Amino acid sequence: MPPPSDIVKVAIEWPGAFPKLMEIDQKKPLSAIIKEVCEGWSLGNHENFALQNADSTNFYITEKNRNDIKNGSILRLTTSPSQMAGQLHERIQSSSMDAKLEALKDLANSSRDVTFAQEFINLDGISLLTQMVESGTERYQKLQKIMKPCFGDLLSFTLTAFVELMDHGIVSWDTFSVAFIKKIAGYVNKSAMDTAVLQRSLAILESMVLNSQDLYQKVAQEITIGQLIPHLQGTDQDIQTYTIAVINALFLKAPEDKRQVGYTHSEISIYLYLSISISICTEMAHILAQKQLRSIILSNVIRSPKPINDEMAHQLYVLQVLTFNLLEDRMMTKMDPQDQAQRDIIFELRRIAFDVECEPNNSGSIEKRKSMYTRDYKKLGFINHVNPAMDFTQIPPGMLALDNMLYFARHHQDAYIRIVLENSSREDKHECPFGRSSIELTKMLCEILKVGELPSENCHDFHPMFFTHDRSFEEFFCICIQLLNKTWKEMRATSEDFNKVMQVVREQIMRALTQKPNSLDQLKSRLQNLSYTEILKIRQSERMNQEDFQSRPILELREKIQPEIMELIKQQRLNRLCDGTCFRKISSRRRQGGCLSLSLTHSLTHSLTHSLTHSLTHSLTHSLTHTHTEKEFVPVADMKAVVTGKDCPHMKEKGSLKQNKEVQELAFSVLYESDEYLNFIAPDKHEYCVWTDGLNALLGKEMTSDFTKSDMDTLLSMEMKLRLLDLENIQIPEAPPPIPKEPSNYDFVYDCN
């Protein structure tokens, strides 16, 4: 009879005593359970004790989390959180450097537990730590020279404890003094600082900026992005990650007007809005727009020999998003048709395309000039030929589209002139309208890059190519507008096909971006390979695969033959069990010695595919071969369950926490009779899956390993294809084709092109 669900069997440790096995009634108050444990070891004052998880977390057991205790858990009787907090609060104020250091180590480790953190914070522990930081350098200035490692460790553990305590969100960040902020900023600004101290200091600055607008102002006064740049030039990726995180935080919390500065979109817009830019210019936004930061990140982070970890990839993604969000202001700004300065940009596009000088106001009649302008604006592909300024009143993309067009005309003049003149010489029906295309393409690129959206917390999707150019978005547009014109010609499109062309171009861009090109030239090359013909082939292939395997008759056939395939896999697993396997033996001292051979024997008169009612003739042979040989036969009827991983008894024993994670993933046990186990550690993942699947099949349970899923997909797919070929009356030979003979000469090359 299974035990009640409210009863949990655990082991409880106490230093100097044997672990105690006991049953915990989850209905009883936790204080009563602690009292019972204390009385078992003759300990008084049970209110000064608490239970703790005996794992790497060392988290306290409370009324809130006690339901997380599982059968077989190992707990530890220890000092209560309030007692521990009081002791550490006193110890970190010790006059002995060694005692203080040990206390701070313990504090940094214990502060991860919210229960302890609350007790320590109640003793005004945060204020004590900040005072230690503020006075630390002056107090130990003499010791720093002769005991530099000790001082670095003291400060490192102090800042670590501070970060862990603040991460629980119990104390507001707005309570810290300017002196504390200056001290932390001072650690970041120093050229030679202990790595651990620098990491914690950067983490504290990031949290200050993100959690308080008032602290953002104070931090921005103490530290600039220019002072952070040297930390990106090192080789420590953790320091680089924290540094970019601080830059992102400063950038994210900067006032709207200060974010826009320095990121210009054309030489004309710089000239037109120079007076506004000067009034709101800050060093942070100015440096972000410079090539210095971008080139340092590119050379020292993105192109570093070290692989980029997930946290660094996330920070680079955030920086990419925030940089593109600088475009939001122009994207959401409508053009004022009455603004002569903005209209001059359109005149500039006309001048570059047709190589005409601006006519004086008195040259020719007004009607003649209007007619000439209308003709040229039509060739430029604007929707409104009379007043093209009206085309830029739609937001998005607003003025950003005009900025892109001007950048293309100025920096890629030959390509710009070729596209305009090429389309103006075509029939009206087949011309690709440059103006309309540019506006719609800019809007599409903003959607693809999610301009104006806040970065996602879990995304790592950054593109290295956007860090290779100071004007990456404009260059991206220039590549894509040429792609659009090329695709238009390949599709032989007319004005009625405009939306279809845009859909194909979007697909081309998205497919190229998924390949994560390292440079804009590489993007251009990949887009060249994704021609309209290639897109059609890809679409046809995907459609055929989808039609073949997603249509209703195919799905019904899959569902019908799936049990047959599962039975075939089950038979293979059971046959493999009959062959037997040698397993490593784990002795009581956790040393590997000898081997265990395990095999399944069965009566010849019974098939392995019989139901469990016929499997009583099966038995599990457990042979031990070491210094002597003994055999143990376990009837399948006596088998109760198969447990795996950390739930295995030999993974729960004392000292099992030191087990390698890979070993734990290969462990399984067979439960038989009453609380009797056969414990094993498979030699590899394949054998582990074979045996756990086979044993579960014997017990009539589902086979859920990754190998079974893989085998199912492979065999099911092959069977489906064979049956479909049979429907087409295609003869499949009984014997496989002969293997080609080994070549006598290996002197050959493969043309990668």
C-alpha positions, 0 to 999 in steps of 0.5 A: 500500500503506497504511503499517504501523499502528505508523508515525505521520507527524508534524511536529516544530517547534523554535524558529528552524527549519523544521518537520521531517516524520518518521515515528515508529515506535511500537515504538521507545523514546521516548528513541531518537526524541527523540535522533534528532530532536535529532541532526537539529538538531545538539542535544546532551544529548538527555536534556534534551529532550522532545516536547510537543503543539503545541496549546493543552494543551502536554502532554508526550508520554510512554510512557503517552500516545504511542499517542494521537499521530495521523497529521498531529499537530504536535509540539514539541521542548522542554525536558524536564519535569525541566529545566522544573520545575527552571528554574521552581522557581528562577525563582519565587524571583527577587527581581525582581517582573517575573521572578517574575510571568512565572515564575508565569504559566508555572508556572500554565500548565505545571501542568495537565500531570501529567508536569510536575506530578510533577516540580515536586512532587518538588522540594517545589514545593507547600511553596514555593507555600504558603510564598509564600502564607503570607508573601505579604501581609506581604512585599509589604504596602508594594508592594500599595499602589503595585503593587496590580495586580502583587500581585493577579496574583502571588497569582492565578497562585500560587493557580492553579498550586497548584490545578492541581498539587493537582488531579492527586491526587499530594499529600494535602490533609491536609498543609497548616498552619492558617496556610495555611488562615487565609490562604486564608480571609482572602482570602475574608473580605475585602470587596474582593479581586481577582476571580481571587484570590477564585475560586482561594481559594474553589476551594481551600476547596471542595477542602479540605472535600471531601477531608479531614474534618480540614480541614473542621473547620479551615475551618469554624472560619475561615469561616462561611456568613454570611461567604460570603453577600456574594459571592452578592450580586455580579454575577460568576456564577463567584464565585457558583458557587464560593461555592455550591460551598463552601456545598455542601461545608460542608453535605455534610461536616458531621456528621450531627447538625449537618446536621439542625438548623434545618430544622423541619417544624412548630411543634409539633416545634420545641417538642417537640425544642427542647432537642435542637436547642439542644445541636447548633445551628451557625451553618451549619445555622441560616443554611441554614434562614433565608430570607436565604440562600434569598432571596439565591440566588433574587434574585441568581442564579436570577432574575438577567438572566444565563442560568444556566450548567451549572456553576451549575445543577449547584451549585443542584441539589446545594444543592437535594438537600442541603436536601431530605436534611435531611428524611431523619431524619424520613422514617426515624423511626418514630412511638412509639405510647407517646410522648404528645408525638407522639400529641398531634400526632394529637389536634391534627389531630382538633381542627382538623378537627372543631373540638373541644376536648380532653376531660378524662380524666373526661368520659364513660366510657372506652368512649364516648371511645374510640368517639368517637375511633375514629369521628373517626380513621376520618373522618380516613382513617387505616388503624388507626382505634383507634390511628392512631399505628401508621400512622406506623411504616412507614419511609419516610415515618415521622414526615415524613408526620405533619409534612406533615399538621400543616403542612397543617392549620395553614397551609391550615386551610380546605382541610384542613377542606374535604377532611376533611369532604367525604370524611367525608360521602361513602359509605364506598366513595367517600371519599378517605382523607386519612390514608392518602393523606398517608402514601403521597403523602409517600412518593411525593414523597420518591421523586420528589425522591430524599430521602436520596440523594447528589447526582449528579455530572453532574446539573443538574436543579434546580427554581427553585420550591423556592427561592421558599419557606422551607418548600418541601417542605411547600408542595409537599405541600399542593399535591399533596394537594389535587391528589390529592383533586381527581383522586380525584373526577374518577376517581370512584374507590373504595377499590379504586382507590387505587393507580390514583389514586396512579399518575395523581397521580404522572404529573401531578406528574412532567409538571408538574415537567418544565416547570420552573415558576418558582414554587409558584403556577405549579406549581399552575396547571399541575397544574390544567391536567393534569386526569385527562381531560387525562392520558387524552388524553395517554396515548391520544395516546402510545399511538396513536403508539407503536402506529402506529410501534412495532408489528411490521408497521410496523417491518417496513415501515419496514425494507423502504422505508428503502433506497428512501428512502436511494437517493432522498436519494443521488440528490438529493445527486448532482443537487445536486453537478451544479449546483455550488457556489462555495467560498471560496479559502484562499491560502497566507497564510490569507487569503480570496481569489477563489472555487473552483467545484466541480461534477460532470459526467457522461455523459448516457447514464448515470444518476447512480444507476448503480453505481461501475463505470459512474461512470468517465464521471463527473468532478469539475470543479474550476474556479478563477476569480480573476485568470484561469480554469483548469479541472481535471478529476478522474475519480471513479475517481481519487478515494481518500477524503474527509476532513473537519474538522481532518483536512484538510491545509489545517487542519493547516498551520502557523498552522491552530490560529488557525482559527475552530472554525466554519471547521474544521467546514466544511472538507473535502478530496478525496484523489486520485492519490497524496497530492494534495488538493483543499481546500475550506471550505463556505459553510455547514453545509448545503452542507458536508453536501450535498457530503460526503454526495454525495462519499461516495455517489460513493465507495460509502460511507455518508452519515452527516451530520445532514442525511441523518439528518434527511431520512431521518426526515422522508421515512420518516415521510411515506412511512409515513403516506401508505402507511397512508392508502392502506391506509384507501382515503383519496384523496390529491389530486395537487395541493396545496391553494391557498395562502390569499390574503394578508389585507388587514387585519392588525389582529387579536389572538390570544387566548392563553387 
